[in-house]
Amino acid sequence: MSGFVHGEDCTVDDDATVGHGEFDEPTRVGDGATIRAGSIVYGDVTIGDEFTTGHDVLVREGTTMGDDVLVGTKTVIDGQTTIGSHVSLQTNVYIPTETTIGDNVFIGPSAALTNDEYPIRTDNGLEGPTIEDGASIGANATLLPGVTIGENAFVAAGAVVTEDVPPDTLAVGTPATVQALPEPLEGANQIA
């Protein structure tokens, strides 16, 4: 089946594909979406209002997003993922299956989230990271499978997060260690 059901004032470039594949559920997008050239959104995806993509974005089946979500150029959302509202995913971010992202979250360019502890060596199932409301992930950071980034926490650019990051803290380094948030980083993101 698949197909595409959308709200008012949506713009889909001619070279974008929405409703790709054969799924029982169509792609559903709310009002005011902008989907740019080269992007592919599979069937069985539900997205709220004010969705915006860069170019060459991939959104796989089983993904649910809230309102006001920005997906940057060449970002991949690999399906079976939940993303909240007022979320900004910058250019070239990788979001694996079984990931949960809350509201008011920022993820910087080329951040890589992972979901397989021992790829192709063992079969222990997939478990993506959980990023709670108001958290920020810096550019080129890597989050290992199953970690939780707490509410309003901040992961520094280039950090490799191997363990949970408590709310309202800063994770920095490789492997990341946790420290108190410096004053300029305290509080929630200002996306909404």
C-alpha positions in Angstrom: 0.0 0.0 0.0 2.2 2.9 1.3 1.3 6.2 -0.2 1.5 9.8 1.1 -1.1 11.6 3.3 -0.2 15.3 4.1 -1.6 18.4 5.7 -1.8 21.9 4.2 1.0 24.0 2.8 3.5 21.2 2.2 6.3 21.5 -0.3 7.9 18.3 -1.7 10.6 18.8 -4.3 10.2 16.9 -7.6 13.3 14.8 -6.8 12.1 13.7 -3.3 10.4 10.4 -2.7 7.7 10.1 0.0 5.8 6.9 0.7 8.6 4.6 -0.6 8.1 0.9 -0.4 5.2 -1.5 0.2 3.9 -1.0 3.8 0.4 -1.4 5.3 0.5 2.3 6.5 1.2 5.4 4.4 3.6 8.2 5.2 1.7 10.8 7.2 3.0 14.3 7.4 1.3 17.3 9.0 1.0 20.9 7.9 3.8 23.1 6.6 6.3 20.4 5.7 9.3 21.1 3.4 10.9 18.0 1.9 13.9 18.8 -0.3 15.4 17.1 -3.4 17.0 13.7 -3.0 15.2 12.9 0.2 13.5 9.5 0.7 10.8 9.0 3.3 9.5 5.4 3.5 5.9 4.3 4.1 4.8 3.7 7.7 6.3 6.9 8.9 4.3 9.5 10.9 5.5 13.1 11.2 3.8 16.1 12.8 3.6 19.7 11.6 6.5 22.0 10.4 8.8 19.1 9.3 11.8 20.3 7.3 14.6 18.4 5.6 17.8 19.3 3.9 18.8 17.5 0.8 19.4 13.7 0.5 17.8 12.8 3.8 16.7 9.2 4.5 13.8 8.3 6.9 13.0 4.6 7.2 9.8 2.8 8.1 8.4 2.7 11.7 9.6 6.2 12.5 7.4 8.6 14.5 8.3 12.4 14.8 6.5 15.2 16.6 6.1 18.8 15.4 8.9 21.2 14.3 11.6 18.7 13.5 14.6 19.7 11.3 16.5 16.9 9.6 19.7 18.2 8.1 21.2 17.3 4.7 22.5 13.7 4.4 21.1 12.6 7.8 19.9 9.0 8.0 17.1 7.9 10.4 17.2 4.1 10.2 13.6 3.4 11.2 11.8 2.0 14.3 12.7 5.3 16.0 10.8 7.8 18.0 11.6 11.5 17.8 9.8 14.2 19.9 8.9 17.8 19.0 11.2 20.8 18.5 14.2 18.7 17.5 17.1 19.8 15.4 19.3 17.1 13.7 22.1 18.8 11.8 23.9 17.7 8.7 25.1 14.0 8.3 23.7 12.7 11.6 23.2 8.9 11.9 20.2 7.7 13.9 20.0 3.8 14.2 16.9 1.7 14.8 15.5 1.4 18.3 16.5 5.0 19.2 14.4 7.3 21.3 14.8 11.1 21.2 12.8 13.4 23.4 11.6 17.0 22.9 13.7 20.1 22.5 16.9 18.1 21.5 19.8 19.3 19.4 22.2 16.9 17.7 25.2 18.4 16.0 26.8 17.7 12.6 28.1 14.2 11.9 27.1 12.8 15.3 26.9 9.0 15.2 24.5 7.0 17.4 24.9 3.3 17.5 22.7 0.3 18.4 24.8 -2.9 18.1 27.3 -3.6 20.8 29.2 -6.2 18.8 28.3 -5.8 15.1 28.2 -9.0 13.1 30.1 -10.9 15.9 27.2 -11.7 18.2 23.4 -11.4 18.0 22.3 -9.7 21.2 19.6 -7.6 19.6 19.7 -3.9 18.9 19.4 -1.2 21.5 19.7 2.4 20.4 20.5 5.4 22.7 17.8 7.3 24.6 18.2 11.1 24.5 15.9 12.8 27.0 14.2 16.2 26.7 16.4 19.2 26.4 19.7 17.4 25.8 22.4 18.5 23.3 24.9 16.3 21.4 27.9 18.1 20.0 29.4 17.6 16.5 31.1 14.3 15.8 30.1 12.8 19.1 29.5 9.1 19.2 26.9 7.4 21.5 27.3 3.7 22.1 24.3 1.3 22.2 21.8 1.6 25.1 23.2 4.7 26.7 20.8 7.4 28.1 21.6 11.1 27.8 19.8 12.7 30.7 17.4 15.7 30.6 19.2 19.0 29.7 22.6 17.2 29.6 25.3 18.3 27.1 27.6 16.0 25.2 30.7 17.8 24.0 31.9 17.7 20.4 33.9 14.6 19.6 33.0 12.8 22.9 32.6 9.0 22.9 29.8 8.2 25.3 30.1 4.7 26.7 27.9 5.1 29.9 24.8 7.0 30.8 25.1 10.7 31.3 23.0 12.1 34.2 20.6 15.0 33.8 22.1 18.5 33.8 25.7 17.4 33.4 28.4 17.7 30.7 30.1 14.6 29.1 33.4 15.3 27.5 36.4 13.3 26.2 37.1 9.8 24.9 35.7 7.8 26.6 33.5 10.6 28.0 33.7 11.6 31.7 31.0 13.5 33.4 31.4 16.9 35.0 29.2 19.7 36.2 27.7 21.9 33.5 29.6 25.2 33.1 27.3 28.2 33.7 26.8 29.1 30.0 25.4 25.6 29.3 23.0 25.4 32.2 19.3 25.1 31.5 17.2 23.9 28.6 17.8 24.3 24.8 16.1 27.3 23.1 14.8 25.4 20.1 11.0 25.8 20.8 
